[in-house]
Amino acid sequence: MQVLLILAGRSTRFWPLAEKTLFPIAGTTLLDTQIERLKKAGLQEITLVTGAHNKNEIKKRFPTLKQVEQRDLDLGMQGALLSGLPTLKKNEPVMIVSGNDIIESDAYEELKKRAATLKSGGLILARKVKRYFPGGYLTIKKGKIGGIVEKPGVGKEPSDLINLVAHVHMDPGALLEALNNQKKGKDDAYERALAELFKAHTYKAVPYIGFWQAVKYPWHLLDLLPHLLPQNTKPQIHKTAKIHKTAVVEGPVIIGPNARVFAHASVIGPCVIGEGSIVGNNALVRESSVGENCVIGYNTEVARSLLSSNVWTHSSYLGDSVIGDDVSFGAGSVTGNLRLDEAEIVSEVKDEAIPTGRMKLGLVMGCGCRVGIHSSFAPGVKVGGGSFINSTVFAVQDIEDGTFVTMKNGEMQTRPNRHTEKKDRSAFRKKL
């Protein structure tokens, strides 16, 4: 069976982070995880549908996999399939997989197994849910799928099965024809093509109750993190890593090459410390993923957080936060992660208030940011890449890309940041 793995989305809801499929998490990426699980299920013929914004980076990471560039990114799923389907074998079934969903390999195995008994039509992986999910619900009539109802509303669900984008089409040509029949530029073009196919062919739901995590917003990485961190293992410390005799490394912990853990520091699993990273004196890292060449400085605590590469802290607290590449926090900088009323944290995305489903959510910060001493962030604040946060700022709202933030009379003041050039800090690391 052929696989089309759809990766061409611009990840606009993932702001202030970019390219979610390649964001480092627990020593891997979402894309690595998906490809590994597809191959484990015996699916080796994988074609990656990429966009101009990510094709080069993906090609470097997976040079041997076939790659097709989506020509028109504004066409969404329809555009991805119109670009990818014509490059496939016409007489071999295809599995369409979204880069936004992480599921177990046995789900792919089950789809493959059931497809082997079919000659036409197809299969839709369906997640059983116990409470309302704002997605597409399947209608089932006489054992076959009748349609997909998008966001029906609480109490109006046609079934307890929601659509996961792991779809098998026994006839790729029929799918391509149905897509070409749809008006271009509509968000639901693929869904309308499916409705056309459902009428002409038999498509069945394959119920799935295993692990599933959609990655649409940046805080979804925190929901995924416990699943990807090491579990039920003793510490795995690379032979080139240096651990001070007074340091504590406890539980399922992976410490990468040339990493260092200084005196009286603690790394409590599940946890991953990336290659070349430093956990400084008296620091505490727990239930977190720390990328390459980071410095978790003196007296810092990092809890349940996800740090990309080259993140520096000093006497800081990062809780339930996601931090992009090349970011530094001045001494005494703090992230708030719990509302005073302990209510669910809501984040504004494209002028819409989105419930995060999290009682604890700290800072989400893009790449290339600098934070001055004694600055702090209210729960759920997002900071755009290339921004500088001056000393003693209390950030209570989202900050756009490339912003310089100061405090005046108790209020945030913003202006364009003119100091965003990237600095090489390798010389400083060598002195530590």
Backbone hydrogen bonds, N-H to C=O, Kabsch-Sander energy under -0.5 kcal/mol:
donor,donor_aa,acceptor,acceptor_aa,energy
2,Q,93,P,-2.3
3,V,45,E,-2.2
4,L,95,M,-2.7
5,L,3,V,-0.6
5,L,47,T,-2.7
6,I,4,L,-0.7
6,I,97,V,-2.9
7,L,5,L,-0.6
7,L,49,V,-2.7
14,F,11,S,-1.4
15,W,12,T,-1.1
17,L,14,F,-1.8
22,L,19,E,-1.5
23,F,20,K,-1.2
25,I,28,T,-3.1
28,T,25,I,-1.6
30,L,20,K,-0.5
31,L,21,T,-2.6
33,T,29,T,-2.2
34,Q,30,L,-2.5
35,I,31,L,-2.6
36,E,32,D,-2.5
37,R,33,T,-2.1
38,L,34,Q,-2.5
39,K,35,I,-2.5
40,K,36,E,-2.0
41,A,37,R,-1.3
42,G,39,K,-1.9
43,L,38,L,-2.3
44,Q,42,G,-0.9
45,E,1,M,-0.5
46,I,44,Q,-1.5
47,T,3,V,-2.8
48,L,66,K,-2.7
49,V,5,L,-2.6
49,V,47,T,-0.5
50,T,48,L,-0.8
50,T,68,V,-2.4
54,N,51,G,-1.3
55,K,51,G,-2.0
58,I,54,N,-2.3
59,K,55,K,-2.3
60,K,56,N,-2.0
61,R,57,E,-1.5
62,F,58,I,-2.6
65,L,62,F,-1.1
66,K,46,I,-0.8
68,V,48,L,-3.0
70,Q,50,T,-3.5
73,L,71,R,-0.6
75,L,72,D,-1.4
76,G,73,L,-1.4
78,Q,75,L,-1.0
79,G,75,L,-1.1
80,A,76,G,-2.2
81,L,77,M,-2.2
82,L,78,Q,-2.4
83,S,79,G,-1.6
84,G,80,A,-2.2
85,L,81,L,-2.6
87,T,84,G,-1.4
88,L,85,L,-1.9
92,E,89,K,-0.9
94,V,169,H,-2.3
95,M,2,Q,-2.8
96,I,94,V,-0.6
96,I,167,H,-3.3
97,V,4,L,-2.8
97,V,95,M,-0.6
98,S,165,V,-2.1
99,G,6,I,-1.8
101,D,98,S,-1.0
102,I,213,Q,-2.1
103,I,101,D,-0.6
104,E,211,F,-0.7
107,A,104,E,-1.3
108,Y,104,E,-0.8
109,E,105,S,-2.2
110,E,106,D,-2.2
111,L,107,A,-2.0
112,K,108,Y,-2.5
113,K,109,E,-2.6
114,R,110,E,-2.5
115,A,111,L,-2.3
116,A,112,K,-1.2
117,T,114,R,-1.6
118,L,115,A,-1.7
122,G,202,T,-1.7
123,L,168,V,-1.8
124,I,204,K,-2.2
125,L,166,A,-1.5
126,A,206,V,-2.3
127,R,162,I,-2.4
128,K,208,Y,-1.3
129,V,160,D,-2.3
135,G,133,F,-2.5
137,Y,135,G,-0.5
137,Y,149,V,-3.1
138,L,161,L,-2.6
139,T,147,G,-2.6
141,K,144,K,-3.2
144,K,141,K,-1.8
145,I,203,Y,-3.4
146,G,139,T,-3.3
147,G,139,T,-1.0
149,V,137,Y,-3.3
150,E,148,I,-0.6
151,K,135,G,-2.6
156,K,153,G,-2.1
162,I,127,R,-2.6
162,I,160,D,-0.5
163,N,136,G,-3.1
164,L,125,L,-2.4
166,A,164,L,-2.5
167,H,96,I,-2.3
168,V,123,L,-2.7
169,H,94,V,-2.8
169,H,167,H,-0.5
170,M,121,G,-2.4
170,M,168,V,-0.5
173,G,90,K,-0.5
174,A,171,D,-0.6
175,L,171,D,-1.6
176,L,172,P,-2.4
177,E,173,G,-2.3
178,A,174,A,-2.3
179,L,175,L,-2.3
180,N,176,L,-2.2
181,N,177,E,-1.1
182,Q,179,L,-1.3
186,K,183,K,-0.9
189,A,186,K,-1.5
192,R,188,D,-2.4
193,A,189,A,-2.1
194,L,190,Y,-2.4
195,A,191,E,-2.2
196,E,192,R,-1.7
197,L,193,A,-2.0
198,F,194,L,-3.1
199,K,195,A,-1.3
200,A,196,E,-1.1
201,H,197,L,-2.7
203,Y,201,H,-0.7
204,K,122,G,-2.1
206,V,124,I,-2.7
208,Y,126,A,-2.5
213,Q,102,I,-1.9
215,V,100,N,-3.2
216,K,214,A,-0.6
220,H,217,Y,-1.7
221,L,218,P,-1.5
222,L,219,W,-0.7
223,D,219,W,-1.2
224,L,220,H,-1.8
225,L,221,L,-2.0
227,H,224,L,-1.3
228,L,224,L,-1.1
228,L,225,L,-0.9
229,L,225,L,-2.0
236,Q,253,V,-3.6
237,I,235,P,-0.6
238,H,236,Q,-0.5
238,H,255,I,-2.3
241,A,238,H,-1.8
242,K,259,A,-2.5
243,I,241,A,-0.5
244,H,242,K,-0.5
244,H,261,V,-2.6
247,A,244,H,-1.7
248,V,265,A,-2.7
249,V,247,A,-0.5
250,E,248,V,-0.5
250,E,267,V,-2.4
253,V,251,G,-1.4
254,I,271,C,-2.2
255,I,236,Q,-2.6
256,G,254,I,-0.5
256,G,273,I,-2.8
259,A,256,G,-1.5
260,R,277,S,-2.4
261,V,242,K,-2.6
262,F,260,R,-0.5
262,F,279,V,-3.1
265,A,262,F,-1.6
266,S,283,A,-2.7
267,V,248,V,-3.0
268,I,285,V,-2.7
269,G,250,E,-3.2
269,G,267,V,-0.5
271,C,252,P,-1.8
272,V,288,S,-1.9
273,I,254,I,-3.0
274,G,272,V,-0.5
274,G,290,V,-1.9
274,G,291,G,-0.7
276,G,257,P,-2.5
277,S,274,G,-1.7
278,I,294,C,-2.8
279,V,260,R,-2.8
280,G,278,I,-0.6
280,G,296,I,-3.4
282,N,263,A,-1.4
283,A,280,G,-2.0
284,L,300,T,-2.8
285,V,266,S,-2.5
286,R,302,V,-2.6
287,E,268,I,-1.6
289,S,305,S,-2.3
290,V,272,V,-3.0
291,G,307,L,-0.8
291,G,308,S,-1.0
293,N,275,E,-2.4
294,C,291,G,-0.6
295,V,311,V,-2.5
296,I,278,I,-3.4
297,G,295,V,-1.3
297,G,313,T,-0.8
299,N,281,N,-2.2
300,T,297,G,-1.6
301,E,316,S,-2.3
302,V,284,L,-2.8
303,A,318,L,-2.8
304,R,286,R,-2.2
306,L,321,S,-2.8
307,L,289,S,-3.1
308,S,323,I,-2.2
310,N,292,E,-2.6
312,W,327,V,-2.6
313,T,295,V,-2.4
315,S,298,Y,-2.2
317,Y,333,S,-1.6
318,L,301,E,-2.6
319,G,317,Y,-0.5
320,D,303,A,-2.6
322,V,363,L,-2.4
323,I,306,L,-2.6
324,G,365,M,-2.3
326,D,309,S,-2.0
327,V,310,N,-1.1
328,S,369,C,-1.5
329,F,312,W,-2.5
330,G,371,V,-1.9
332,G,314,H,-1.0
332,G,315,S,-1.2
333,S,330,G,-1.7
334,V,375,S,-2.2
335,T,317,Y,-1.6
336,G,334,V,-0.5
336,G,377,F,-3.1
339,R,359,M,-0.6
342,E,339,R,-1.4
345,I,358,R,-2.6
347,S,354,I,-2.6
349,V,347,S,-0.6
349,V,352,E,-3.0
352,E,349,V,-1.0
354,I,347,S,-3.6
354,I,352,E,-0.6
356,T,345,I,-2.1
361,L,337,N,-1.5
362,G,320,D,-2.9
364,V,381,V,-2.2
365,M,322,V,-2.4
366,G,383,V,-2.6
368,G,325,D,-2.4
369,C,366,G,-0.5
370,R,387,S,-1.8
371,V,328,S,-2.2
372,G,389,I,-3.3
374,H,331,A,-2.2
375,S,372,G,-0.9
376,S,393,V,-2.7
377,F,334,V,-1.6
378,A,395,A,-2.9
380,G,361,L,-1.0
380,G,362,G,-1.2
381,V,378,A,-1.7
383,V,364,V,-2.7
384,G,399,I,-2.6
386,G,367,C,-2.7
387,S,384,G,-0.8
388,F,403,T,-2.3
389,I,370,R,-3.2
390,N,388,F,-0.6
390,N,405,V,-2.7
392,T,373,I,-2.2
393,V,390,N,-1.3
395,A,376,S,-2.7
395,A,393,V,-0.6
396,V,394,F,-0.7
399,I,382,K,-2.6
402,G,385,G,-2.9
403,T,400,E,-0.6
404,F,415,R,-3.7
405,V,388,F,-2.7
405,V,403,T,-0.5
406,T,413,Q,-2.7
408,K,411,E,-2.7
411,E,408,K,-1.7
413,Q,406,T,-3.1
415,R,404,F,-1.6
417,N,402,G,-2.5
418,R,416,P,-0.5
425,R,423,K,-0.8
429,R,425,R,-1.9
430,K,426,S,-1.6
431,K,427,A,-0.6
431,K,428,F,-0.9
432,L,428,F,-0.5
432,L,429,R,-1.5
